[in-house]
Amino acid sequence: MKRIVAIIAAAAGFTAYGQLERGNFTGNIESTFQYLNEDSLIGATQPASKGLLNSYMNVYYTHGNFRGGLRFESYLPRIQGYPTEFEGTGLGMRYVGYGNKFIDVTAGNFYEQFGSGLTLRAYEDRALGYDNMLDGLRVKLTPYRGIVLKGVYGLQRLAFRGGISHGSGIVRGGDAEININQLFKGLQEKELNVVVGGSFVSKFQEDNDDLLVVPQNVATYGGRIGLRYKGFTLDGEYAVKGQDPSQDNGYIYNTGFATVINAGYSRKGLGILFSAKSVDNMSYRSDRTKVMQVGLINYLPAMNRTHTYNLVSSLYPYATQPTGEVAFQGEVVYTIPKGTKLGGKYGTTINLNASTAYRPKRTPNPTYSTDSTGILYSTKPFAMSDSLYWLDINASISKKFTRNFNAILSYYHIVLNNNIAAVTKQPGNIASNTIVLELGYKFKNRSSLRTEMQVMFVNRIDSLDNRVKFNTPGSRATDNGDWATLMIEYTINSNWMVSVMDQYNFGNYDKAKRAHHPYITVGYITGATRVMASYGRQRAGMFCVGGVCRFVPASNGLTLTVTHSF
Amino acid sequence: MKKLALALAAFGLFAVSFAQDSGKDKQIPGVQLKDMSGKTINTAELAANGPVIISFWATWCSPCKRELNTIHEVYTDWQEEFGVTLVAVSIDDEKTKNSVPVYVNGRAWEYVVLMDTNSDFRRAMGVNNVPHTFLVNKDGVIVYSHNNYAPGDEELLYQELVNLSKK
């Protein structure tokens, strides 16, 4: 009870403090509690502690040129599916900083990104359990209009074990970006806009390998350019990495490279984008023995659309292959103007998107086993093999029919090479076709109803390129086959909402596993505070309900979430 | 179970005490962000020309798009009536940020769009999830904060704009 009084007193103290004219407090709090049941049908287990709690609170303070911030985190223990790098309770971030027009210094923890992140991206996503912040010193200089220089030097947060747990490597780097049009006064009003930049990052990790002599200092560096002319844009970045034998690449001595190119055109009512990417051996970590999202210094953007409807987002998702891939993406958004025959009273929006990724073409080094170079193969940017990793073609049409009624119809065709992305045990390529119809209706009394009807048909593609239904006898399929989802969300007023969802695995080849996944959610929202309670079965993936999206792991049980911003 | 109930009760009080404080006399923190044309903008100066709606969104967030598409229909009226500007802050990261201009122009939005690629402004504003919408008066003080979008919430925002214009 004493503790509770202390918490309340602390909260009251904060409230009082916020009203003083002494700078600015902002921050947020999020707490997720789970009580989970055993459910062998969907493979959900009950944790030994029964209850699970993830919690964090950020407090940021600014006063004139000074700023500071900290975050308390608790994983008691972590919620299901959250990465194992998170455990205990304590301080997970703290920094102080000072900034004026010329210089900005941060000491302690910071997040940072150079260019498109190919050389450095210190990033967090708390819902996902991704936090690779740096801990040290960052200096930003703006010596002249249009010029920004950055320098970083620090250790990396590798895990949270009741406090920040650092990786063994030191990360240091610098970045320069010049906006040509801002730099030269005479160019400020020109239609062509040019931004150039370059970055250099180096990591140091002691050679702790018993068998190999591994480089202790590994550098990446890259250059980039961004061009804009009226509605046209063209951006590109190219980065290379020195020899970096690691767990990721199987301790080979190849150098690495990554390049990303984006070309776009847009005007009112029309947007077009084409992207291309080529990556080989570019995973870059502060600890060469780590895998997954642990200790990543850089970021290699996945080139596909982030889907939101539950079946397409959660069943066969795709992540970039850091060891190498050649990928392309195209996207068009077009709004048929209102007042036309097809546009209707409110306009009709069409969205087309396609993305694909292939294995790079690599020429093996014939003397790898006998020479001492450690170079396994050679390759070039955009040299691609015919081995497909990923294909996604999707289209949606969105239309508002009346003041109160709107509809979105979507179609998705996805082929995933499960040998590479390995989302299930099924070997080979998995093809899925999904249709989603979303309807929304707003009642006169401000309440509203929204429903999503989704159906996904899944095929296995065998070695002869034939499509085999998962429920065909003798197909030896191990995956789950076809799915359907029905979701109904009723917003009672601006404070209360309730939603009911069922995901039904109607096409499972094992009839005993054709399970329903009912899930009910009740939410209360007031201002910047939200309280939500959910109960039922849930698949892993990104989950959107009651107006908010976040990533949620597979479970069966009760989930309580409280979030607040201040 | 008793302990749990007590902890939850304490937690609730904690949240409420913050709720009373929320959005009062809070200035917009200054963070350097880029707009879609690559021009750098200091967020502390957003309200220099009158009241501002700051709406955090992402291309992968359906409710965010519902909110901004709904306001889009009445935005010209709001601009005329209150002199308000809507700043749509995209928290799309490196993976999806290139789709932002495609969507914004494809939908013919007339908002000021800022790119918060590494969530620096999102952190400074204490945003947990998107959508999150703030109303900022001409002095740069946050007067309204709402973490959600349900159809009809735009009418609450309109009411807040009416209240603000009366002051």
Contacts between the chains, C-beta under 8 A, distances in Angstrom:
chain1	res1	chain2	res2	distance
A	1	B	6	7.4
A	4	B	6	6.2
A	4	B	7	7.8
A	4	B	9	7.7
A	4	B	10	4.2
A	7	B	10	5.2
A	7	B	13	7.9
A	7	B	14	6.0
A	8	B	10	6.6
A	8	B	13	5.5
A	8	B	14	7.1
A	8	B	17	7.3
A	11	B	13	6.9
A	11	B	14	4.7
A	11	B	17	4.0
A	11	B	18	6.8
A	12	B	17	6.0
A	14	B	17	7.5
A	14	B	18	7.3
A	14	B	21	7.3
A	15	B	17	5.4
A	15	B	18	7.3
A	15	B	20	6.6
A	15	B	21	4.6
A	18	B	21	5.1
A	18	B	24	7.2
A	18	B	25	7.5
A	18	B	26	8.0
A	19	B	21	7.6
A	19	B	24	7.3
A	19	B	25	7.0
A	24	B	26	6.1
A	24	B	27	5.2
A	24	B	29	6.8
A	25	B	26	7.7
A	26	B	26	6.3
A	26	B	29	6.4
A	26	B	124	6.4
A	26	B	125	6.3
A	26	B	126	4.6
A	27	B	126	4.7
A	28	B	126	3.9
A	28	B	127	6.8
A	28	B	128	5.0
A	29	B	15	7.4
A	29	B	18	7.4
A	30	B	128	5.2
A	31	B	11	6.9
A	51	B	4	7.6
A	58	B	123	6.9
A	58	B	126	6.6
A	60	B	29	7.2
A	60	B	123	7.2
A	60	B	124	6.0
A	60	B	126	7.2
A	62	B	29	5.5
A	62	B	30	7.6
A	62	B	124	7.9
A	111	B	118	5.6
A	111	B	119	7.3
A	111	B	120	6.9
A	111	B	123	7.7
A	112	B	118	7.1
A	113	B	94	7.3
A	113	B	117	6.4
A	113	B	118	4.5
A	116	B	94	5.5
A	117	B	94	4.8
A	121	B	94	6.9
A	121	B	118	7.2
A	123	B	93	7.2
A	123	B	118	6.2
A	123	B	119	7.9
A	124	B	119	7.1
A	127	B	129	8.0
A	148	B	40	8.0
A	179	B	38	6.8
A	179	B	40	7.6
A	182	B	39	7.9
A	193	B	37	6.5
A	193	B	38	6.3
A	195	B	38	5.4
A	226	B	38	6.0
A	228	B	37	5.9
A	228	B	38	6.5
A	231	B	105	7.9
A	233	B	101	7.2
A	235	B	98	7.8
A	262	B	98	4.8
A	264	B	98	6.9
A	264	B	101	6.2
A	264	B	102	6.5
A	266	B	101	5.2
A	266	B	102	6.3
A	266	B	104	7.7
A	266	B	105	3.6
A	266	B	106	7.2
A	267	B	105	6.3
A	268	B	105	6.3
A	268	B	108	4.7
A	269	B	105	7.2
A	269	B	106	6.9
A	269	B	108	4.8
A	270	B	105	6.5
A	270	B	106	6.1
A	271	B	101	6.1
A	271	B	102	3.3
A	271	B	103	6.3
A	271	B	104	7.2
A	271	B	105	4.3
A	271	B	106	3.8
A	272	B	102	6.7
A	273	B	98	5.7
A	273	B	99	6.3
A	273	B	101	7.8
A	273	B	102	4.7
A	275	B	98	6.1
A	299	B	94	5.8
A	301	B	94	4.7
A	301	B	95	4.7
A	302	B	95	5.3
A	303	B	95	8.0
A	305	B	60	7.8
A	305	B	96	7.4
A	305	B	99	7.3
A	306	B	59	7.4
A	306	B	60	3.8
A	306	B	95	6.8
A	306	B	96	5.5
A	307	B	60	7.5
A	308	B	60	5.6
A	308	B	61	7.2
A	308	B	62	5.1
A	331	B	99	6.0
A	331	B	102	5.5
A	332	B	102	7.6
A	332	B	106	7.6
A	333	B	102	5.2
A	333	B	103	5.5
A	333	B	105	7.6
A	333	B	106	2.6
A	333	B	107	6.9
A	334	B	106	6.0
A	335	B	106	6.0
A	335	B	107	6.0
A	335	B	108	5.7
A	346	B	73	7.2
A	347	B	108	7.9
A	349	B	106	6.8
A	349	B	107	6.3
A	351	B	106	7.4
A	440	B	66	7.7
A	440	B	151	6.9
A	442	B	151	4.8
A	442	B	152	6.7
A	446	B	152	4.2
A	446	B	155	7.2
A	447	B	152	7.8
A	448	B	150	6.6
A	448	B	151	4.0
A	448	B	152	6.4
A	450	B	151	7.9
A	491	B	150	4.1
A	491	B	151	6.5
A	491	B	152	7.4
A	493	B	152	7.8
A	494	B	150	6.1
A	494	B	152	6.3
A	494	B	153	5.6
A	494	B	156	5.7
A	497	B	150	6.2
A	525	B	146	7.8
A	525	B	147	6.9
A	525	B	148	4.6
A	525	B	150	7.8
A	526	B	19	6.9
A	527	B	19	6.3
A	527	B	22	6.0
A	527	B	23	6.9
A	527	B	144	7.8
A	527	B	145	5.8
A	527	B	146	6.0
A	527	B	147	7.6
A	528	B	19	7.4
A	528	B	22	5.1
A	528	B	23	7.0
A	528	B	126	8.0
A	528	B	132	7.4
A	528	B	145	4.2
A	528	B	146	6.6
A	528	B	147	5.0
A	529	B	15	5.8
A	529	B	18	7.6
A	529	B	19	5.0
A	529	B	22	7.5
A	529	B	147	7.5
A	530	B	147	5.6
A	530	B	148	6.4
A	531	B	15	7.8
A	542	B	60	7.7
A	544	B	61	7.5
A	544	B	62	5.9
A	544	B	63	6.9
A	546	B	148	6.8
A	546	B	150	7.5
A	547	B	63	4.0
A	547	B	131	6.6
A	547	B	148	4.3
A	547	B	149	4.6
A	547	B	150	5.8
A	548	B	63	6.7
A	548	B	129	4.3
A	548	B	130	7.2
A	548	B	131	7.5
A	548	B	147	7.5
A	548	B	148	6.5
A	549	B	58	7.9
A	549	B	60	6.9
A	549	B	61	5.1
A	549	B	62	7.3
A	549	B	63	7.5
A	549	B	129	7.1
A	549	B	130	7.2
A	550	B	129	6.1
A	562	B	11	6.7
A	562	B	15	6.0
A	563	B	128	4.3
A	563	B	129	6.6
A	563	B	147	6.7
A	564	B	15	5.2
A	564	B	18	5.5
A	564	B	19	6.8
A	564	B	22	7.5
A	564	B	128	7.7
A	565	B	22	6.9
A	565	B	125	7.4
A	565	B	126	4.1
A	565	B	127	6.1
A	565	B	128	6.1
A	565	B	132	6.9
A	565	B	145	6.3
A	565	B	147	6.2
A	566	B	18	4.8
A	566	B	21	6.1
A	566	B	22	4.8
A	566	B	126	6.0
